[in-house]
């Protein structure tokens, strides 16, 4: 597993660069970043970013980015793979955005039901021909 965990300012810059193509902004209080960029077949340029943030602020960031927001969402098999098998709290909110009608980069974010908690954001590119 290729996990990055840098100084807070450096880590925030790495995460900002991953989220920028989607217009997804980190909540101001986001902290404790980790980024896993290990290969994930069949997805290209896949990463999983984990951080702690205010859940309402993260939901607002997803809405501002034009993502679909689904409270109390069920995680389907593809999402579970993208989220690399992390344990997700029941009642979590799923937000997602695909660019270029599913042919461009995409993200899935899982926001915990608690006021503050661990947020998971998978960034990936769908395989060619999909």
The first five atom37 places (N, CA, C, CB, O) and aatype in JSON, in Angstrom:
{
  "aatype": [20, 20, 20, 20, 20, 20, 20, 20, 20, 20, 20, 20, 20, 20, 20, 20, 20, 20, 20, 20, 20, 20, 20, 20, 20, 20, 20, 20, 20, 20, 20, 20, 20, 20, 20, 20, 20, 20, 20, 20, 20, 20, 20, 20, 20, 20, 20, 20, 20, 20, 20, 20, 20, 20, 20, 20, 20, 20, 20, 20, 20, 20, 20, 20, 20, 20, 20, 20, 20, 20, 20, 20, 20, 20, 20, 20, 20, 20, 20, 20, 20, 20, 20, 20, 20, 20, 20, 20, 20, 20, 20, 20, 20, 20, 20, 20, 20, 20, 20, 20, 20, 20, 20, 20, 20, 20, 20, 20, 20, 20, 20, 20, 20, 20, 20, 20, 20, 20, 20, 20, 20, 20, 20, 20, 20, 20, 20, 20, 20, 20],
  "atom_mask": [
    [1, 1, 1, 1, 1],
    [1, 1, 1, 1, 1],
    [1, 1, 1, 1, 1],
    [1, 1, 1, 1, 1],
    [1, 1, 1, 1, 1],
    [1, 1, 1, 1, 1],
    [1, 1, 1, 1, 1],
    [1, 1, 1, 1, 1],
    [1, 1, 1, 1, 1],
    [1, 1, 1, 1, 1],
    [1, 1, 1, 1, 1],
    [1, 1, 1, 1, 1],
    [1, 1, 1, 1, 1],
    [1, 1, 1, 1, 1],
    [1, 1, 1, 1, 1],
    [1, 1, 1, 1, 1],
    [1, 1, 1, 1, 1],
    [1, 1, 1, 1, 1],
    [1, 1, 1, 1, 1],
    [1, 1, 1, 1, 1],
    [1, 1, 1, 1, 1],
    [1, 1, 1, 1, 1],
    [1, 1, 1, 1, 1],
    [1, 1, 1, 1, 1],
    [1, 1, 1, 1, 1],
    [1, 1, 1, 1, 1],
    [1, 1, 1, 1, 1],
    [1, 1, 1, 1, 1],
    [1, 1, 1, 1, 1],
    [1, 1, 1, 1, 1],
    [1, 1, 1, 1, 1],
    [1, 1, 1, 1, 1],
    [1, 1, 1, 1, 1],
    [1, 1, 1, 1, 1],
    [1, 1, 1, 1, 1],
    [1, 1, 1, 1, 1],
    [1, 1, 1, 1, 1],
    [1, 1, 1, 1, 1],
    [1, 1, 1, 1, 1],
    [1, 1, 1, 1, 1],
    [1, 1, 1, 1, 1],
    [1, 1, 1, 1, 1],
    [1, 1, 1, 1, 1],
    [1, 1, 1, 1, 1],
    [1, 1, 1, 1, 1],
    [1, 1, 1, 1, 1],
    [1, 1, 1, 1, 1],
    [1, 1, 1, 1, 1],
    [1, 1, 1, 1, 1],
    [1, 1, 1, 1, 1],
    [1, 1, 1, 1, 1],
    [1, 1, 1, 1, 1],
    [1, 1, 1, 1, 1],
    [1, 1, 1, 1, 1],
    [1, 1, 1, 1, 1],
    [1, 1, 1, 1, 1],
    [1, 1, 1, 1, 1],
    [1, 1, 1, 1, 1],
    [1, 1, 1, 1, 1],
    [1, 1, 1, 1, 1],
    [1, 1, 1, 1, 1],
    [1, 1, 1, 1, 1],
    [1, 1, 1, 1, 1],
    [1, 1, 1, 1, 1],
    [1, 1, 1, 1, 1],
    [1, 1, 1, 1, 1],
    [1, 1, 1, 1, 1],
    [1, 1, 1, 1, 1],
    [1, 1, 1, 1, 1],
    [1, 1, 1, 1, 1],
    [1, 1, 1, 1, 1],
    [1, 1, 1, 1, 1],
    [1, 1, 1, 1, 1],
    [1, 1, 1, 1, 1],
    [1, 1, 1, 1, 1],
    [1, 1, 1, 1, 1],
    [1, 1, 1, 1, 1],
    [1, 1, 1, 1, 1],
    [1, 1, 1, 1, 1],
    [1, 1, 1, 1, 1],
    [1, 1, 1, 1, 1],
    [1, 1, 1, 1, 1],
    [1, 1, 1, 1, 1],
    [1, 1, 1, 1, 1],
    [1, 1, 1, 1, 1],
    [1, 1, 1, 1, 1],
    [1, 1, 1, 1, 1],
    [1, 1, 1, 1, 1],
    [1, 1, 1, 1, 1],
    [1, 1, 1, 1, 1],
    [1, 1, 1, 1, 1],
    [1, 1, 1, 1, 1],
    [1, 1, 1, 1, 1],
    [1, 1, 1, 1, 1],
    [1, 1, 1, 1, 1],
    [1, 1, 1, 1, 1],
    [1, 1, 1, 1, 1],
    [1, 1, 1, 1, 1],
    [1, 1, 1, 1, 1],
    [1, 1, 1, 1, 1],
    [1, 1, 1, 1, 1],
    [1, 1, 1, 1, 1],
    [1, 1, 1, 1, 1],
    [1, 1, 1, 1, 1],
    [1, 1, 1, 1, 1],
    [1, 1, 1, 1, 1],
    [1, 1, 1, 1, 1],
    [1, 1, 1, 1, 1],
    [1, 1, 1, 1, 1],
    [1, 1, 1, 1, 1],
    [1, 1, 1, 1, 1],
    [1, 1, 1, 1, 1],
    [1, 1, 1, 1, 1],
    [1, 1, 1, 1, 1],
    [1, 1, 1, 1, 1],
    [1, 1, 1, 1, 1],
    [1, 1, 1, 1, 1],
    [1, 1, 1, 1, 1],
    [1, 1, 1, 1, 1],
    [1, 1, 1, 1, 1],
    [1, 1, 1, 1, 1],
    [1, 1, 1, 1, 1],
    [1, 1, 1, 1, 1],
    [1, 1, 1, 1, 1],
    [1, 1, 1, 1, 1],
    [1, 1, 1, 1, 1],
    [1, 1, 1, 1, 1],
    [1, 1, 1, 1, 1],
    [1, 1, 1, 1, 1],
    [1, 1, 1, 1, 1]
  ],
  "atom_positions": [
    [[0.84, -1.17, 0.0], [0.0, 0.0, 0.0], [0.89, 1.23, 0.0], [-0.96, 0.0, 1.21], [1.81, 1.33, 0.8]],
    [[0.62, 2.16, -0.89], [1.36, 3.41, -1.0], [0.6, 4.5, -0.26], [1.57, 3.81, -2.49], [-0.22, 5.19, -0.85]],
    [[0.87, 4.66, 1.02], [0.14, 5.65, 1.81], [1.04, 6.83, 2.1], [-0.38, 5.04, 3.11], [2.2, 6.68, 2.49]],
    [[0.49, 8.01, 1.9], [1.21, 9.24, 2.19], [0.59, 9.89, 3.41], [1.19, 10.21, 0.98], [-0.64, 9.95, 3.53]],
    [[1.4, 10.36, 4.29], [0.93, 11.11, 5.43], [2.03, 12.12, 5.74], [0.62, 10.18, 6.68], [3.0, 11.81, 6.42]],
    [[1.87, 13.32, 5.23], [2.9, 14.35, 5.32], [2.58, 15.35, 6.42], [3.05, 15.08, 3.99], [1.61, 15.19, 7.16]],
    [[3.43, 16.37, 6.51], [3.14, 17.47, 7.41], [1.77, 18.03, 7.03], [4.25, 18.58, 7.35], [1.4, 17.97, 5.86]],
    [[1.01, 18.56, 8.0], [-0.35, 19.0, 7.71], [-0.51, 19.92, 6.5], [-0.89, 19.7, 8.91], [-1.44, 19.73, 5.71]],
    [[0.36, 20.89, 6.33], [0.24, 21.82, 5.19], [0.51, 21.09, 3.88], [1.2, 23.01, 5.35], [-0.18, 21.32, 2.89]],
    [[1.53, 20.22, 3.87], [1.85, 19.46, 2.66], [0.72, 18.49, 2.32], [3.15, 18.69, 2.84], [0.34, 18.38, 1.15]],
    [[0.2, 17.81, 3.32], [-0.88, 16.85, 3.09], [-2.11, 17.55, 2.54], [-1.22, 16.1, 4.39], [-2.76, 17.04, 1.63]],
    [[-2.44, 18.7, 3.09], [-3.6, 19.45, 2.62], [-3.41, 19.85, 1.15], [-3.83, 20.7, 3.49], [-4.36, 19.81, 0.37]],
    [[-2.2, 20.23, 0.76], [-1.92, 20.61, -0.63], [-2.09, 19.41, -1.56], [-0.48, 21.18, -0.75], [-2.62, 19.56, -2.66]],
    [[-1.65, 18.23, -1.13], [-1.82, 17.02, -1.94], [-3.3, 16.73, -2.13], [-1.1, 15.81, -1.28], [-3.74, 16.45, -3.25]],
    [[-4.07, 16.78, -1.06], [-5.5, 16.52, -1.13], [-6.2, 17.57, -1.99], [-6.12, 16.48, 0.28], [-7.06, 17.23, -2.81]],
    [[-5.85, 18.83, -1.81], [-6.43, 19.89, -2.65], [-6.2, 19.6, -4.13], [-5.85, 21.26, -2.27], [-7.09, 19.82, -4.95]],
    [[-5.01, 19.12, -4.47], [-4.7, 18.84, -5.89], [-5.52, 17.66, -6.42], [-3.2, 18.56, -6.06], [-5.88, 17.63, -7.59]],
    [[-5.82, 16.69, -5.57], [-6.65, 15.55, -5.98], [-8.11, 15.96, -6.18], [-6.57, 14.42, -4.94], [-8.79, 15.46, -7.07]],
    [[-8.6, 16.88, -5.34], [-10.0, 17.28, -5.35], [-10.3, 18.41, -6.34], [-10.42, 17.7, -3.98], [-11.45, 18.59, -6.74]],
    [[-9.29, 19.17, -6.72], [-9.47, 20.37, -7.56], [-10.21, 20.09, -8.87], [-8.13, 20.97, -7.88], [-11.06, 20.9, -9.24]],
    [[-9.94, 18.99, -9.59], [-10.66, 18.76, -10.85], [-12.18, 18.69, -10.7], [-10.17, 17.49, -11.48], [-12.91, 18.87, -11.68]],
    [[-12.66, 18.43, -9.5], [-14.1, 18.3, -9.25], [-14.71, 19.55, -8.64], [-14.36, 17.12, -8.36], [-15.93, 19.62, -8.46]],
    [[-13.88, 20.52, -8.31], [-14.39, 21.69, -7.61], [-14.75, 21.37, -6.17], [-15.6, 22.25, -8.33], [-15.55, 22.08, -5.55]],
    [[-14.16, 20.3, -5.63], [-14.45, 19.87, -4.27], [-13.44, 20.52, -3.32], [-14.4, 18.31, -4.14], [-12.24, 20.3, -3.43]],
    [[-13.95, 21.32, -2.41], [-13.09, 22.03, -1.46], [-13.13, 21.31, -0.1], [-13.53, 23.51, -1.31], [-14.18, 20.84, 0.34]],
    [[-11.99, 21.24, 0.53], [-11.92, 20.66, 1.87], [-12.58, 21.59, 2.89], [-10.46, 20.37, 2.26], [-12.45, 22.8, 2.77]],
    [[-13.27, 21.03, 3.87], [-13.77, 21.86, 4.97], [-12.58, 22.52, 5.69], [-14.62, 21.01, 5.96], [-11.49, 21.96, 5.74]],
    [[-12.81, 23.69, 6.23], [-11.74, 24.44, 6.9], [-11.12, 23.65, 8.05], [-12.27, 25.76, 7.42], [-9.92, 23.77, 8.3]],
    [[-11.91, 22.85, 8.74], [-11.4, 22.12, 9.91], [-10.81, 20.75, 9.58], [-12.5, 21.95, 10.91], [-10.44, 20.01, 10.5]],
    [[-10.71, 20.39, 8.3], [-10.2, 19.07, 7.91], [-8.77, 18.88, 8.43], [-10.24, 18.9, 6.38], [-7.95, 19.79, 8.37]],
    [[-8.5, 17.67, 8.93], [-7.18, 17.37, 9.51], [-6.93, 15.87, 9.47], [-7.09, 17.89, 10.98], [-7.8, 15.09, 9.09]],
    [[-5.73, 15.48, 9.84], [-5.35, 14.06, 9.93], [-5.48, 13.34, 8.59], [-6.21, 13.35, 10.98], [-6.17, 12.32, 8.48]],
    [[-4.83, 13.87, 7.58], [-4.94, 13.35, 6.21], [-4.07, 12.12, 5.99], [-4.57, 14.42, 5.22], [-2.94, 12.04, 6.47]],
    [[-4.61, 11.16, 5.24], [-3.82, 10.09, 4.66], [-4.31, 9.9, 3.23], [-3.93, 8.75, 5.5], [-5.49, 10.09, 2.94]],
    [[-3.4, 9.53, 2.35], [-3.75, 9.29, 0.95], [-3.12, 7.96, 0.53], [-3.26, 10.47, 0.02], [-1.91, 7.77, 0.65]],
    [[-3.96, 7.05, 0.04], [-3.51, 5.76, -0.46], [-3.63, 5.8, -1.98], [-4.36, 4.57, 0.15], [-4.72, 5.89, -2.53]],
    [[-2.48, 5.72, -2.66], [-2.46, 5.75, -4.12], [-2.03, 4.42, -4.72], [-1.52, 6.85, -4.61], [-1.62, 4.36, -5.88]],
    [[-2.13, 3.35, -3.95], [-1.75, 2.04, -4.48], [-2.69, 1.68, -5.63], [-1.77, 0.94, -3.37], [-3.87, 2.05, -5.6]],
    [[-2.19, 0.95, -6.64], [-3.01, 0.59, -7.81], [-4.28, -0.14, -7.4], [-2.2, -0.28, -8.78], [-4.29, -0.91, -6.43]],
    [[-5.34, 0.11, -8.14], [-6.63, -0.52, -7.88], [-7.27, -0.86, -9.22], [-7.56, 0.41, -7.03], [-7.91, -0.01, -9.85]],
    [[-7.08, -2.1, -9.64], [-7.63, -2.54, -10.93], [-9.14, -2.66, -10.84], [-7.0, -3.89, -11.37], [-9.64, -3.1, -9.81]],
    [[-9.87, -2.31, -11.86], [-9.47, -1.82, -13.16], [-9.46, -0.29, -13.24], [-10.39, -2.37, -14.22], [-9.44, 0.27, -14.34]],
    [[-9.48, 0.4, -12.11], [-9.59, 1.85, -12.09], [-8.22, 2.51, -12.27], [-10.22, 2.31, -10.78], [-7.22, 2.07, -11.71]],
    [[-8.2, 3.57, -13.07], [-6.96, 4.31, -13.31], [-6.87, 5.48, -12.34], [-6.89, 4.81, -14.78], [-7.89, 6.03, -11.93]],
    [[-5.67, 5.84, -11.98], [-5.42, 7.01, -11.13], [-6.27, 6.99, -9.87], [-5.69, 8.29, -11.91], [-6.77, 8.03, -9.43]],
    [[-6.42, 5.82, -9.28], [-7.25, 5.68, -8.09], [-6.49, 6.11, -6.84], [-7.75, 4.25, -7.94], [-5.29, 5.86, -6.69]],
    [[-7.22, 6.75, -5.94], [-6.67, 7.08, -4.63], [-7.8, 7.06, -3.62], [-5.96, 8.47, -4.64], [-8.97, 7.23, -3.96]],
    [[-7.44, 6.86, -2.37], [-8.4, 6.96, -1.28], [-7.81, 7.91, -0.25], [-8.72, 5.56, -0.64], [-6.76, 7.66, 0.32]],
    [[-8.52, 9.0, -0.04], [-8.1, 10.0, 0.94], [-8.98, 9.87, 2.17], [-8.19, 11.44, 0.35], [-10.2, 9.73, 2.06]],
    [[-8.36, 9.9, 3.32], [-9.06, 9.81, 4.59], [-8.69, 11.04, 5.42], [-8.71, 8.48, 5.35], [-7.52, 11.43, 5.47]],
    [[-9.68, 11.64, 6.06], [-9.41, 12.77, 6.94], [-10.56, 12.93, 7.91], [-9.19, 14.07, 6.13], [-11.63, 12.34, 7.74]],
    [[-10.34, 13.72, 8.94], [-11.37, 14.03, 9.92], [-11.9, 15.42, 9.61], [-10.81, 13.95, 11.38], [-11.14, 16.35, 9.36]],
    [[-13.25, 15.55, 9.63], [-13.87, 16.85, 9.33], [-15.28, 16.89, 9.9], [-13.89, 17.12, 7.81], [-15.85, 15.87, 10.28]],
    [[-15.83, 18.09, 9.93], [-17.21, 18.31, 10.31], [-18.1, 17.75, 9.19], [-17.5, 19.84, 10.56], [-17.93, 18.11, 8.02]],
    [[-19.02, 16.89, 9.54], [-19.86, 16.21, 8.55], [-20.74, 17.18, 7.76], [-20.73, 15.17, 9.22], [-20.87, 17.03, 6.55]],
    [[-21.33, 18.15, 8.42], [-22.2, 19.11, 7.73], [-21.39, 19.95, 6.75], [-22.91, 20.03, 8.75], [-21.86, 20.24, 5.65]],
    [[-20.18, 20.34, 7.13], [-19.33, 21.12, 6.22], [-18.92, 20.29, 5.01], [-18.07, 21.62, 6.95], [-18.85, 20.82, 3.89]],
    [[-18.64, 19.0, 5.21], [-18.26, 18.15, 4.08], [-19.45, 17.93, 3.15], [-17.72, 16.8, 4.58], [-19.28, 17.91, 1.93]],
    [[-20.64, 17.77, 3.7], [-21.84, 17.63, 2.88], [-22.05, 18.9, 2.06], [-23.08, 17.34, 3.76], [-22.37, 18.83, 0.87]],
    [[-21.87, 20.06, 2.68], [-22.01, 21.34, 1.97], [-20.97, 21.45, 0.86], [-21.88, 22.52, 2.95], [-21.26, 21.98, -0.21]],
    [[-19.74, 20.97, 1.11], [-18.69, 21.02, 0.08], [-19.08, 20.14, -1.11], [-17.32, 20.54, 0.67], [-18.86, 20.52, -2.26]],
    [[-19.66, 18.99, -0.84], [-20.12, 18.1, -1.94], [-21.22, 18.79, -2.75], [-20.64, 16.75, -1.38], [-21.2, 18.77, -3.98]],
    [[-22.17, 19.4, -2.05], [-23.26, 20.09, -2.74], [-22.72, 21.25, -3.58], [-24.29, 20.61, -1.73], [-23.17, 21.45, -4.7]],
    [[-21.76, 22.0, -3.04], [-21.16, 23.11, -3.77], [-20.43, 22.65, -5.02], [-20.2, 23.87, -2.88], [-20.35, 23.38, -6.01]],
    [[-19.89, 21.43, -4.97], [-19.17, 20.88, -6.13], [-20.13, 20.29, -7.17], [-18.18, 19.81, -5.67], [-19.69, 19.82, -8.22]],
    [[-21.43, 20.3, -6.87], [-22.4, 19.75, -7.81], [-22.52, 18.24, -7.74], [-22.05, 20.15, -9.2], [-22.99, 17.61, -8.69]],
    [[-22.09, 17.66, -6.63], [-22.16, 16.21, -6.47], [-23.56, 15.77, -6.07], [-21.14, 15.74, -5.41], [-24.32, 16.55, -5.5]],
    [[-23.88, 14.54, -6.39], [-25.12, 13.94, -5.91], [-24.89, 13.57, -4.44], [-25.54, 12.69, -6.78], [-23.88, 12.95, -4.11]],
    [[-25.82, 13.94, -3.58], [-25.69, 13.66, -2.16], [-26.84, 12.76, -1.74], [-25.66, 14.97, -1.32], [-28.01, 13.11, -1.91]],
    [[-26.51, 11.59, -1.18], [-27.52, 10.62, -0.78], [-27.35, 10.28, 0.7], [-27.41, 9.34, -1.64], [-26.49, 9.47, 1.06]],
    [[-28.17, 10.89, 1.57], [-28.1, 10.56, 2.99], [-28.5, 9.1, 3.23], [-29.01, 11.49, 3.81], [-29.32, 8.55, 2.49]],
    [[-27.92, 8.48, 4.24], [-28.24, 7.12, 4.64], [-28.16, 6.16, 3.46], [-29.63, 7.08, 5.26], [-29.03, 5.31, 3.28]],
    [[-27.11, 6.31, 2.67], [-26.95, 5.53, 1.43], [-26.44, 4.13, 1.69], [-26.01, 6.25, 0.48], [-25.72, 3.89, 2.66]],
    [[-26.81, 3.22, 0.83], [-26.24, 1.87, 0.83], [-25.01, 1.9, -0.07], [-27.28, 0.79, 0.34], [-25.01, 2.53, -1.13]],
    [[-23.97, 1.23, 0.36], [-22.74, 1.17, -0.41], [-22.79, -0.08, -1.3], [-21.48, 1.14, 0.53], [-22.88, -1.2, -0.79]],
    [[-22.74, 0.11, -2.61], [-22.79, -1.01, -3.55], [-21.38, -1.57, -3.75], [-23.41, -0.57, -4.92], [-20.39, -0.99, -3.29]],
    [[-21.29, -2.7, -4.45], [-20.02, -3.41, -4.61], [-18.92, -2.54, -5.21], [-20.22, -4.64, -5.47], [-17.78, -2.57, -4.73]],
    [[-19.24, -1.76, -6.27], [-18.2, -0.93, -6.88], [-17.69, 0.11, -5.89], [-18.73, -0.23, -8.15], [-16.49, 0.36, -5.81]],
    [[-18.6, 0.73, -5.13], [-18.17, 1.71, -4.13], [-17.31, 1.06, -3.07], [-19.39, 2.38, -3.48], [-16.3, 1.64, -2.65]],
    [[-17.68, -0.13, -2.62], [-16.89, -0.83, -1.6], [-15.48, -1.09, -2.1], [-17.57, -2.16, -1.22], [-14.52, -0.96, -1.35]],
    [[-15.36, -1.46, -3.38], [-14.02, -1.69, -3.94], [-13.24, -0.38, -3.97], [-14.11, -2.3, -5.37], [-12.07, -0.35, -3.57]],
    [[-13.86, 0.69, -4.44], [-13.19, 1.99, -4.51], [-12.76, 2.47, -3.12], [-14.1, 3.03, -5.17], [-11.74, 3.13, -2.97]],
    [[-13.56, 2.13, -2.12], [-13.26, 2.55, -0.75], [-12.34, 1.57, -0.04], [-14.55, 2.69, 0.04], [-12.09, 1.67, 1.16]],
    [[-11.82, 0.61, -0.82], [-10.77, -0.32, -0.37], [-11.12, -1.08, 0.9], [-9.49, 0.44, -0.14], [-10.27, -1.35, 1.74]],
    [[-12.41, -1.41, 1.03], [-12.83, -2.27, 2.12], [-12.9, -1.62, 3.49], [-11.94, -3.41, 2.19], [-12.97, -2.34, 4.49]],
    [[-12.87, -0.31, 3.58], [-12.94, 0.33, 4.9], [-14.31, 0.07, 5.52], [-12.67, 1.86, 4.78], [-15.31, -0.07, 4.81]],
    [[-14.36, 0.01, 6.83], [-15.61, -0.18, 7.54], [-16.35, 1.16, 7.57], [-15.37, -0.73, 8.99], [-15.81, 2.16, 8.04]],
    [[-17.58, 1.16, 7.08], [-18.36, 2.39, 7.02], [-19.49, 2.35, 8.04], [-18.91, 2.61, 5.61], [-20.14, 1.32, 8.22]],
    [[-19.71, 3.48, 8.69], [-20.78, 3.56, 9.69], [-22.14, 3.52, 9.02], [-20.63, 4.83, 10.54], [-22.36, 4.15, 7.98]],
    [[-23.05, 2.8, 9.63], [-24.43, 2.78, 9.14], [-25.0, 4.2, 9.26], [-25.3, 1.74, 9.93], [-24.76, 4.89, 10.24]],
    [[-25.75, 4.61, 8.25], [-26.32, 5.94, 8.25], [-25.43, 7.0, 7.63], [-26.65, 6.35, 9.64], [-25.74, 8.19, 7.67]],
    [[-24.3, 6.57, 7.04], [-23.39, 7.51, 6.39], [-24.04, 8.11, 5.15], [-22.06, 6.81, 6.02], [-24.95, 7.52, 4.56]],
    [[-23.56, 9.28, 4.76], [-24.0, 9.95, 3.54], [-22.98, 9.65, 2.45], [-24.16, 11.49, 3.76], [-21.78, 9.7, 2.68]],
    [[-23.47, 9.34, 1.25], [-22.61, 9.11, 0.09], [-22.78, 10.28, -0.86], [-22.94, 7.75, -0.61], [-23.91, 10.64, -1.22]],
    [[-21.68, 10.87, -1.27], [-21.79, 11.88, -2.32], [-20.87, 11.46, -3.46], [-21.42, 13.32, -1.79], [-19.79, 10.91, -3.23]],
    [[-21.31, 11.73, -4.68], [-20.55, 11.27, -5.83], [-20.7, 12.23, -7.0], [-20.99, 9.89, -6.23], [-21.7, 12.93, -7.14]],
    [[-19.66, 12.22, -7.82], [-19.67, 13.06, -9.01], [-18.8, 12.39, -10.07], [-19.17, 14.5, -8.69], [-17.66, 12.01, -9.81]],
    [[-19.37, 12.27, -11.26], [-18.64, 11.75, -12.42], [-18.5, 12.91, -13.39], [-19.37, 10.52, -13.08], [-19.42, 13.71, -13.54]],
    [[-17.36, 13.0, -14.03], [-17.19, 14.05, -15.03], [-17.26, 13.43, -16.42], [-15.85, 14.8, -14.84], [-17.0, 12.24, -16.6]],
    [[-17.61, 14.23, -17.37], [-17.7, 13.8, -18.77], [-18.59, 12.57, -18.93], [-16.3, 13.5, -19.31], [-18.24, 11.62, -19.63]],
    [[-19.76, 12.6, -18.25], [-20.75, 11.53, -18.36], [-20.16, 10.14, -18.08], [-21.36, 11.54, -19.74], [-20.45, 9.18, -18.78]],
    [[-19.35, 10.07, -17.04], [-18.78, 8.79, -16.62], [-17.5, 8.39, -17.31], [-19.76, 7.75, -16.83], [-16.92, 7.36, -16.98]],
    [[-17.04, 9.18, -18.28], [-15.8, 8.84, -18.98], [-14.59, 9.54, -18.39], [-15.93, 9.2, -20.45], [-13.45, 9.15, -18.67]],
    [[-14.81, 10.55, -17.59], [-13.7, 11.29, -17.0], [-13.47, 10.88, -15.55], [-13.97, 12.79, -17.08], [-14.04, 9.89, -15.09]],
    [[-12.66, 11.62, -14.85], [-12.41, 11.29, -13.44], [-13.69, 11.42, -12.63], [-11.31, 12.21, -12.86], [-14.6, 12.17, -12.98]],
    [[-13.73, 10.67, -11.54], [-14.91, 10.66, -10.68], [-14.46, 10.59, -9.22], [-15.84, 9.46, -11.04], [-13.31, 10.28, -8.92]],
    [[-15.41, 10.88, -8.33], [-15.13, 10.67, -6.91], [-16.37, 10.15, -6.19], [-14.65, 11.97, -6.25], [-17.5, 10.38, -6.62]],
    [[-16.12, 9.45, -5.11], [-17.14, 8.99, -4.18], [-16.66, 9.4, -2.81], [-17.4, 7.42, -4.28], [-15.52, 9.12, -2.44]],
    [[-17.51, 10.05, -2.04], [-17.16, 10.44, -0.68], [-18.17, 9.83, 0.28], [-17.11, 11.98, -0.52], [-19.37, 9.84, 0.01]],
    [[-17.69, 9.32, 1.39], [-18.55, 8.8, 2.43], [-18.34, 9.68, 3.66], [-18.25, 7.28, 2.75], [-17.23, 9.84, 4.16]],
    [[-19.46, 10.24, 4.12], [-19.44, 11.18, 5.24], [-20.16, 10.52, 6.41], [-20.12, 12.55, 4.86], [-21.28, 10.04, 6.25]],
    [[-19.54, 10.49, 7.59], [-20.15, 9.78, 8.71], [-21.42, 10.48, 9.22], [-19.15, 9.65, 9.85], [-21.59, 11.69, 9.01]],
    [[-22.3, 9.73, 9.88], [-23.53, 10.32, 10.41], [-23.3, 11.19, 11.65], [-24.51, 9.23, 10.73], [-24.17, 11.99, 12.0]],
    [[-22.16, 11.04, 12.3], [-21.86, 11.85, 13.49], [-21.49, 13.28, 13.08], [-20.72, 11.2, 14.31], [-21.18, 13.54, 11.92]],
    [[-21.51, 14.2, 14.06], [-21.21, 15.61, 13.78], [-19.81, 15.77, 13.17], [-21.32, 16.44, 15.05], [-19.63, 16.53, 12.22]],
    [[-18.84, 15.07, 13.72], [-17.47, 15.09, 13.22], [-16.99, 13.65, 13.15], [-16.53, 15.97, 14.12], [-17.3, 12.85, 14.03]],
    [[-16.24, 13.33, 12.11], [-15.74, 11.97, 12.01], [-14.85, 11.78, 10.81], [-16.89, 11.0, 11.95], [-14.43, 12.75, 10.17]],
    [[-14.55, 10.53, 10.52], [-13.67, 10.2, 9.42], [-14.43, 10.21, 8.11], [-13.01, 8.84, 9.65], [-15.46, 9.54, 7.95]],
    [[-13.91, 10.99, 7.16], [-14.46, 11.09, 5.81], [-13.54, 10.3, 4.89], [-14.58, 12.6, 5.35], [-12.32, 10.37, 5.02]],
    [[-14.13, 9.56, 3.96], [-13.37, 8.8, 2.97], [-13.74, 9.32, 1.59], [-13.66, 7.26, 3.08], [-14.92, 9.44, 1.26]],
    [[-12.73, 9.64, 0.79], [-12.99, 10.12, -0.57], [-12.15, 9.31, -1.55], [-12.67, 11.64, -0.7], [-10.92, 9.35, -1.51]],
    [[-12.83, 8.57, -2.41], [-12.17, 7.79, -3.46], [-12.21, 8.6, -4.75], [-12.85, 6.4, -3.66], [-13.27, 9.03, -5.19]],
    [[-11.04, 8.79, -5.35], [-10.92, 9.47, -6.64], [-10.43, 8.42, -7.62], [-9.93, 10.72, -6.58], [-9.53, 7.64, -7.3]],
    [[-11.04, 8.39, -8.82], [-10.68, 7.35, -9.77], [-11.1, 7.73, -11.18], [-11.31, 6.02, -9.38], [-11.82, 8.7, -11.4]],
    [[-10.62, 6.94, -12.12], [-11.0, 7.06, -13.54], [-11.58, 5.7, -13.93], [-9.75, 7.46, -14.47], [-10.96, 4.67, -13.69]],
    [[-12.76, 5.7, -14.54], [-13.36, 4.45, -14.99], [-12.52, 3.85, -16.12], [-14.82, 4.68, -15.46], [-11.86, 4.58, -16.86]],
    [[-12.54, 2.54, -16.25], [-11.78, 1.9, -17.34], [-12.28, 2.37, -18.71], [-11.88, 0.37, -17.25], [-13.45, 2.7, -18.87]],
    [[-11.39, 2.39, -19.69], [-11.76, 2.76, -21.05], [-12.85, 1.83, -21.56], [-10.54, 2.73, -21.98], [-12.86, 0.64, -21.24]],
    [[-13.77, 2.39, -22.35], [-14.83, 1.6, -22.92], [-16.03, 1.42, -22.03], [-14.32, 0.29, -23.29], [-17.0, 0.75, -22.41]],
    [[-16.0, 2.01, -20.86], [-17.15, 1.89, -19.96], [-18.05, 3.08, -20.13], [-16.71, 1.77, -18.51], [-19.08, 3.17, -19.46]]
  ]
}
